[in-house]
Amino acid sequence: PPPPPPPPPPPPPFFFHAHPGIRHFCLSRGLGDVYKRQVAELSNGGVCILPTDTYYSLSVVADKPYAINNLFEIKEIDFSKPVPILISSLLDIEKYCDISYEPLQKLANSFWPGPLTIVLPLINDFPKEINNDSGFLGVRVPDHSFTQKIIESKSDNSRATGVVFPDMLEQDLLAF
């Protein structure tokens, strides 16, 4: 019998036009130029697709209200629904949520990075586009090295205002 065909090459990173409100989606399979393009696009208020440990997330930077509104319009999300944010660690949100609670620390250390979203009460104002003035914020640390690198690059500039948030809730929610 003939030898089996070789496996197909991995898909390259690519960009494509998909919606008038998005200059381009950034689908990532590697680092390098794609990483730099995604950081630049997010920094400029763009919308990008980021991989997480569970699925892909259509994401924007949380400190740009026009980007958040654009994402909600693109996804046709009800503006009254709060959405979680992706963070690199609890330190990213210490300005907005009390992170000193010992069980919270243990939970985060046990399950993050991973597909657990934790809902925390807010202690300071946070963009109402994200939490609908609910008084709570859903946060998650994704277990994907590429996305973690993107989030860390954004949160190094200013804690919590630079984090990226997804357009969908993850499977697990835990409220404190």
Summary of the structure (lengths in Angstrom):
residues: 176
radius of gyration: 17.1
end to end distance: 62.0
largest distance: 68.7
contacts: 523
relative contact order: 0.20
helix: 29%
strand: 23%
